[in-house]
Amino acid sequence: QVQLVESGGGLVQAGESLRLSCVASGRTFSSYTMGWFRQVPGKEREFVAAITWSGSTTYYSDSVKGRFTISRDGAKNLEHLQMNSLKPEDTAVYYCTAGPIPSSPDYWGQGTQVTVSS
């Protein structure tokens, strides 16, 4: 059974930083892209970032480009999302994802809340 477990969410003030982590287990994730989506109540889930298995290619939404950095340790099925210069509009539940297609992942974590106060 595939399991994705996120950690690192919390409450910060605007301009501060947070680092999210996700550990994957239950299968071999080689060739899989890992990533992050986020969701605000009443809105659809939004793609945030993704990274290929090798770590050679990354993808970012325009809203986070230049502020967020995604990285992964393939040997440990571990990925991180470093979030800098956080804004109140970044407030959401952040979900770790995995799958062959970054925009349509096969697996989802349970989510971790990120709240940015102004």
C-alpha positions as CSV (number, residue, x, y, z in Angstrom):
1,Q,0.0,0.0,0.0
2,V,1.4,3.4,-1.1
3,Q,1.6,6.0,1.6
4,L,2.7,9.6,1.5
5,V,3.2,11.4,4.8
6,E,3.7,15.2,4.9
7,S,5.2,17.2,7.7
8,G,6.3,20.8,8.4
9,G,3.2,22.8,8.1
10,G,2.3,25.5,10.6
11,L,1.5,29.2,11.2
12,V,3.9,31.9,10.2
13,Q,3.8,35.6,9.4
14,A,4.0,37.0,6.0
15,G,7.6,37.1,4.7
16,E,8.7,34.2,6.8
17,S,9.7,30.7,5.6
18,L,8.5,27.1,6.1
19,R,9.9,23.8,4.9
20,L,7.5,21.0,4.1
21,S,8.7,17.4,3.8
22,C,7.1,14.2,2.5
23,V,8.2,10.6,2.8
24,A,6.9,8.0,0.5
25,S,6.6,4.3,1.2
26,G,5.0,1.1,-0.1
27,R,6.5,0.8,-3.6
28,T,9.5,1.8,-5.7
29,F,9.1,5.3,-6.9
30,S,11.7,5.3,-9.5
31,S,10.5,7.1,-12.7
32,Y,7.8,8.8,-10.7
33,T,7.5,12.5,-10.4
34,M,6.8,13.8,-6.9
35,G,5.2,17.1,-6.2
36,W,2.9,19.3,-4.2
37,F,-0.6,20.6,-4.7
38,R,-2.5,22.9,-2.4
39,Q,-6.2,23.6,-1.7
40,V,-8.2,26.4,-0.1
41,P,-11.7,25.6,1.2
42,G,-14.2,26.1,-1.6
43,K,-11.7,26.0,-4.4
44,E,-10.1,23.3,-6.5
45,R,-6.7,21.8,-5.7
46,E,-4.0,23.8,-7.3
47,F,-0.7,22.5,-8.7
48,V,2.3,24.0,-6.8
49,A,5.5,22.2,-7.8
50,A,6.9,18.9,-9.0
51,I,10.3,17.2,-9.5
52,T,11.4,14.3,-11.5
53,W,12.9,11.1,-10.0
54,S,16.4,12.2,-10.9
55,G,15.9,15.7,-9.6
56,S,17.0,17.1,-12.9
57,T,13.8,18.7,-13.9
58,T,11.5,20.9,-11.7
59,Y,8.1,22.5,-12.4
60,Y,6.5,25.4,-10.6
61,S,3.3,27.3,-10.8
62,D,3.7,31.0,-11.7
63,S,2.4,32.0,-8.3
64,V,5.3,30.4,-6.4
65,K,8.1,30.6,-8.9
66,G,11.1,32.3,-7.4
67,R,9.9,31.8,-3.8
68,F,9.5,28.1,-3.5
69,T,12.1,25.4,-4.1
70,I,11.4,21.7,-4.5
71,S,14.0,19.0,-3.9
72,R,14.1,15.3,-3.4
73,D,16.3,12.5,-2.1
74,G,15.4,9.6,-4.4
75,A,17.3,7.0,-2.4
76,K,15.0,7.8,0.6
77,N,11.8,8.5,-1.3
78,L,11.9,11.9,0.4
79,E,11.0,15.3,-1.0
80,H,11.0,18.8,0.4
81,L,9.3,22.1,-0.4
82,Q,11.2,25.1,0.8
83,M,8.8,28.1,0.9
84,N,10.3,31.5,1.3
85,S,8.7,35.0,1.3
86,L,5.4,33.5,2.2
87,K,2.2,35.5,1.5
88,P,-1.3,35.3,3.1
89,E,-2.5,33.9,-0.2
90,D,-0.2,30.9,0.2
91,T,-2.5,29.8,3.1
92,A,-3.9,26.4,2.2
93,V,-3.7,22.6,2.9
94,Y,-0.6,21.3,1.1
95,Y,-0.7,17.8,-0.4
96,C,2.3,15.6,-1.3
97,T,1.8,13.8,-4.6
98,A,3.5,11.1,-6.7
99,G,2.9,9.7,-10.1
100,P,4.2,9.6,-13.7
101,I,2.4,12.7,-14.7
102,P,3.1,15.8,-12.6
103,S,-0.3,17.5,-13.3
104,S,-2.3,14.3,-12.6
105,P,-0.7,12.3,-9.8
106,D,-1.7,8.8,-8.8
107,Y,-1.0,9.1,-5.1
108,W,-1.9,11.8,-2.5
109,G,-0.9,12.4,1.1
110,Q,-3.3,13.5,3.8
111,G,-2.3,17.1,3.7
112,T,-0.6,19.6,6.0
113,Q,-2.0,23.0,6.9
114,V,0.0,26.1,6.1
115,T,-1.3,29.4,7.5
116,V,0.3,32.7,6.7
117,S,-0.9,35.7,8.7
118,S,-0.6,39.3,7.4
